Amino acid sequence: MIREAMCKNMRIRRGEFERIRSVLSEADPDEPLTAREILDLLEAHGEEFDSAHRVATVLGREAEAETAAIEVIRDQPYRYRLGGEQN
């Protein structure tokens, strides 16, 4: 039962990241964005998220994965960029 709940949570998080990635890919921003800017972009595309904190949590967890599809720029404030591309 615990394992089942963990798998469900992983699928939910993965789904959240896919929604973020889809919107960011479509928007194709020229520079890294803050979680607040990403949240605003998501809302403009009809995607609902609880908060900028939730966006940052989803992106931070994805960045820790071996196949990280997101780059975290650890500055004040943190900024996020798809694909780990360098500008």
N, CA, C and O of each residue as an XYZ file, in Angstrom:
348
protein
N       0.817     -1.192      0.000
C       0.000      0.000      0.000
C       0.867      1.263      0.000
O       0.562      2.220     -0.712
N       1.932      1.273      0.785
C       2.837      2.422      0.823
C       3.522      2.581     -0.530
O       3.638      3.691     -1.048
N       3.970      1.472     -1.095
C       4.635      1.526     -2.403
C       3.682      2.046     -3.473
O       4.078      2.831     -4.335
N       2.440      1.613     -3.417
C       1.423      2.063     -4.367
C       1.227      3.576     -4.258
O       1.120      4.263     -5.274
N       1.181      4.092     -3.042
C       1.018      5.532     -2.828
C       2.229      6.297     -3.346
O       2.083      7.372     -3.929
N       3.424      5.749     -3.135
C       4.637      6.396     -3.623
C       4.639      6.457     -5.141
O       4.994      7.486     -5.715
N       4.251      5.376     -5.797
C       4.201      5.342     -7.256
C       3.195      6.354     -7.788
O       3.445      7.015     -8.796
N       2.059      6.474     -7.108
C       1.044      7.438     -7.519
C       1.594      8.858     -7.403
O       1.395      9.675     -8.302
N       2.283      9.154     -6.304
C       2.868     10.486     -6.125
C       3.907     10.780     -7.194
O       3.987     11.906     -7.684
N       4.700      9.789     -7.561
C       5.709      9.977     -8.604
C       5.039     10.282     -9.941
O       5.515     11.134    -10.691
N       3.933      9.589    -10.246
C       3.213      9.843    -11.499
C       2.615     11.242    -11.503
O       2.636     11.922    -12.529
N       2.087     11.672    -10.375
C       1.517     13.014    -10.279
C       2.594     14.059    -10.508
O       2.401     14.995    -11.284
N       3.743     13.902     -9.829
C       4.847     14.854    -10.009
C       5.318     14.865    -11.447
O       5.589     15.928    -12.005
N       5.419     13.691    -12.053
C       5.882     13.609    -13.436
C       4.893     14.328    -14.351
O       5.295     15.035    -15.275
N       3.594     14.144    -14.087
C       2.571     14.827    -14.867
C       2.662     16.333    -14.725
O       2.472     17.067    -15.695
N       2.951     16.796    -13.518
C       3.110     18.232    -13.297
C       4.302     18.763    -14.082
O       4.220     19.828    -14.694
N       5.412     18.023    -14.067
C       6.576     18.480    -14.815
C       6.282     18.511    -16.306
O       6.680     19.451    -16.994
N       5.599     17.508    -16.810
C       5.269     17.474    -18.239
C       4.412     18.675    -18.636
O       4.594     19.232    -19.718
N       3.485     19.075    -17.777
C       2.665     20.261    -18.052
C       3.535     21.513    -18.113
O       3.366     22.350    -19.000
N       4.470     21.638    -17.162
C       5.377     22.789    -17.145
C       6.248     22.771    -18.396
O       6.385     23.785    -19.081
N       6.835     21.614    -18.689
C       7.731     21.515    -19.842
C       7.000     21.852    -21.137
O       7.549     22.538    -21.999
N       5.784     21.381    -21.276
C       4.997     21.651    -22.483
C       4.785     23.149    -22.688
O       4.969     23.663    -23.792
N       4.399     23.842    -21.624
C       4.162     25.285    -21.725
C       5.466     26.026    -21.994
O       5.496     26.937    -22.820
N       6.544     25.651    -21.310
C       7.828     26.319    -21.537
C       8.345     26.076    -22.948
O       8.902     26.980    -23.571
N       8.164     24.869    -23.451
C       8.592     24.564    -24.815
C       7.840     25.414    -25.824
O       8.417     25.935    -26.779
N       6.539     25.542    -25.594
C       5.704     26.338    -26.496
C       6.071     27.817    -26.425
O       6.142     28.493    -27.451
N       6.301     28.314    -25.219
C       6.609     29.734    -25.026
C       8.030     30.070    -25.496
O       8.285     31.180    -25.964
N       8.942     29.121    -25.372
C      10.337     29.273    -25.788
C      10.949     30.592    -25.306
O      11.345     31.430    -26.116
N      11.024     30.771    -23.979
C      11.571     32.031    -23.448
C      13.048     32.199    -23.814
O      13.789     31.222    -23.925
N      13.461     33.456    -23.999
C      14.843     33.768    -24.380
C      15.822     33.627    -23.223
O      17.021     33.446    -23.433
N      15.308     33.712    -22.008
C      16.180     33.655    -20.835
C      15.523     32.807    -19.755
O      14.324     32.535    -19.820
N      16.303     32.390    -18.763
C      15.732     31.604    -17.655
C      14.656     32.405    -16.930
O      14.712     33.633    -16.878
N      13.674     31.696    -16.370
C      12.551     32.327    -15.690
C      12.504     31.930    -14.222
O      12.966     30.853    -13.845
N      11.944     32.804    -13.400
C      11.706     32.477    -11.994
C      10.465     31.587    -11.910
O       9.702     31.478    -12.871
N      10.275     30.967    -10.774
C       9.086     30.139    -10.568
C       7.818     30.986    -10.689
O       6.814     30.505    -11.215
N       7.839     32.210    -10.223
C       6.683     33.109    -10.330
C       6.383     33.408    -11.797
O       5.222     33.395    -12.208
N       7.418     33.675    -12.587
C       7.214     33.941    -14.019
C       6.668     32.697    -14.736
O       5.821     32.808    -15.622
N       7.153     31.530    -14.349
C       6.661     30.282    -14.931
C       5.202     30.072    -14.539
O       4.385     29.679    -15.371
N       4.874     30.332    -13.278
C       3.486     30.207    -12.821
C       2.574     31.131    -13.635
O       1.494     30.714    -14.053
N       2.986     32.358    -13.859
C       2.201     33.300    -14.659
C       2.009     32.780    -16.085
O       0.923     32.893    -16.654
N       3.065     32.214    -16.649
C       3.002     31.638    -17.993
C       2.048     30.447    -18.037
O       1.257     30.306    -18.970
N       2.132     29.591    -17.016
C       1.229     28.444    -16.932
C      -0.226     28.907    -16.879
O      -1.075     28.378    -17.596
N      -0.510     29.888    -16.034
C      -1.867     30.401    -15.902
C      -2.359     31.014    -17.213
O      -3.530     30.868    -17.563
N      -1.472     31.698    -17.938
C      -1.840     32.288    -19.227
C      -2.181     31.215    -20.263
O      -2.907     31.476    -21.223
N      -1.650     30.007    -20.058
C      -1.918     28.879    -20.963
C      -3.005     27.952    -20.413
O      -3.203     26.849    -20.924
N      -3.705     28.400    -19.375
C      -4.817     27.631    -18.831
C      -4.428     26.474    -17.929
O      -5.258     25.607    -17.654
N      -3.185     26.438    -17.459
C      -2.722     25.398    -16.534
C      -2.792     25.936    -15.112
O      -2.376     27.065    -14.854
N      -3.308     25.146    -14.199
C      -3.436     25.571    -12.808
C      -2.391     24.888    -11.930
O      -2.221     23.670    -11.982
N      -1.708     25.672    -11.139
C      -0.784     25.189    -10.116
C      -1.088     25.937     -8.837
O      -1.555     27.075     -8.877
N      -0.828     25.307     -7.700
C      -1.140     25.910     -6.403
C      -0.384     27.203     -6.146
O      -0.945     28.175     -5.641
N       0.905     27.204     -6.502
C       1.742     28.350     -6.151
C       3.065     28.291     -6.894
O       3.408     27.281     -7.509
N       3.803     29.398     -6.825
C       5.155     29.422     -7.388
C       6.042     28.431     -6.627
O       6.952     27.836     -7.203
N       5.772     28.263     -5.337
C       6.535     27.302     -4.541
C       6.363     25.887     -5.092
O       7.330     25.128     -5.163
N       5.152     25.532     -5.477
C       4.902     24.199     -6.048
C       5.646     24.037     -7.367
O       6.224     22.981     -7.622
N       5.641     25.067     -8.209
C       6.385     25.034     -9.475
C       7.868     24.808     -9.183
O       8.505     23.967     -9.818
N       8.416     25.552     -8.228
C       9.834     25.415     -7.871
C      10.145     24.018     -7.340
O      11.196     23.454     -7.643
N       9.232     23.464     -6.550
C       9.427     22.115     -6.007
C       9.477     21.083     -7.124
O      10.365     20.231     -7.146
N       8.531     21.158     -8.046
C       8.485     20.208     -9.167
C       9.756     20.336    -10.009
O      10.362     19.328    -10.372
N      10.158     21.558    -10.317
C      11.348     21.759    -11.141
C      12.625     21.342    -10.407
O      13.533     20.775    -11.015
N      12.695     21.618     -9.116
C      13.867     21.218     -8.332
C      14.025     19.721     -8.270
O      15.140     19.213     -8.388
N      12.938     19.003     -8.086
C      13.006     17.536     -8.061
C      13.411     16.990     -9.418
O      14.188     16.039     -9.501
N      12.897     17.577    -10.465
C      13.267     17.123    -11.809
C      14.751     17.379    -12.070
O      15.426     16.553    -12.684
N      15.253     18.510    -11.610
C      16.659     18.854    -11.820
C      17.593     17.870    -11.119
O      18.725     17.671    -11.562
N      17.132     17.254    -10.033
C      17.955     16.290     -9.301
C      18.012     14.923     -9.981
O      18.866     14.104     -9.643
N      17.123     14.668    -10.927
C      17.087     13.376    -11.615
C      18.304     13.240    -12.522
O      18.868     14.233    -12.981
N      18.699     11.993    -12.769
C      19.861     11.737    -13.629
C      19.657     12.288    -15.034
O      20.605     12.765    -15.659
N      18.455     12.227    -15.520
C      18.151     12.703    -16.871
C      17.527     14.087    -16.818
O      16.547     14.359    -17.512
N      18.082     14.945    -16.011
C      17.506     16.269    -15.766
C      17.203     16.994    -17.072
O      18.081     17.191    -17.912
N      15.950     17.381    -17.220
C      15.505     18.115    -18.394
C      15.367     19.598    -18.073
O      14.850     20.377    -18.873
N      15.836     19.969    -16.897
C      15.717     21.367    -16.456
C      17.020     21.780    -15.790
O      17.641     20.987    -15.083
N      17.424     22.989    -16.011
C      18.609     23.535    -15.353
C      18.150     24.549    -14.318
O      17.319     25.409    -14.607
N      18.690     24.447    -13.121
C      18.400     25.410    -12.063
C      19.588     26.356    -11.961
O      20.720     25.919    -11.757
N      19.333     27.632    -12.100
C      20.369     28.645    -11.917
C      20.203     29.168    -10.499
O      19.271     29.915    -10.200
N      21.110     28.767     -9.642
C      21.004     29.059     -8.209
C      21.522     30.466     -7.910
O      22.660     30.661     -7.483
N      20.668     31.406     -8.145
C      20.950     32.808     -7.912
C      19.801     33.342     -7.070
O      18.961     32.561     -6.623
N      19.741     34.617     -6.847
C      18.622     35.216     -6.121
C      17.800     36.052     -7.076
O      18.295     37.093     -7.507
N      16.615     35.690     -7.433
C      15.951     34.421     -7.112
C      16.413     33.306     -8.049
O      16.997     33.558     -9.103
N      16.136     32.069     -7.639
C      16.434     30.934     -8.507
C      15.707     31.140     -9.831
O      14.605     31.686     -9.879
N      16.353     30.688    -10.905
C      15.751     30.729    -12.239
C      15.872     29.335    -12.850
O      16.725     28.537    -12.460
N      15.006     29.067    -13.808
C      14.924     27.732    -14.396
C      14.953     27.839    -15.910
O      14.379     28.758    -16.495
N      15.647     26.863    -16.550
C      15.743     26.818    -18.000
C      15.617     25.373    -18.448
O      16.202     24.480    -17.835
N      14.867     25.137    -19.502
C      14.729     23.787    -20.058
C      16.031     23.291    -20.666
O      16.792     24.067    -21.243
N      16.277     22.017    -20.537
C      17.347     21.342    -21.265
C      18.765     21.614    -20.855
O      19.682     21.049    -21.451
N      18.992     22.443    -19.877
C      20.345     22.713    -19.421
C      21.193     23.419    -20.463
O      22.417     23.287    -20.452
N      20.559     24.175    -21.373
C      21.292     24.890    -22.410
C      22.026     26.076    -21.799
O      21.562     26.679    -20.831
N      23.140     26.389    -22.360
C      23.907     27.548    -21.913
C      23.728     28.684    -22.902
O      23.847     28.472    -24.109
N      23.445     29.878    -22.421
C      23.332     31.061    -23.287
C      24.575     31.904    -23.167
O      24.680     32.945    -23.815
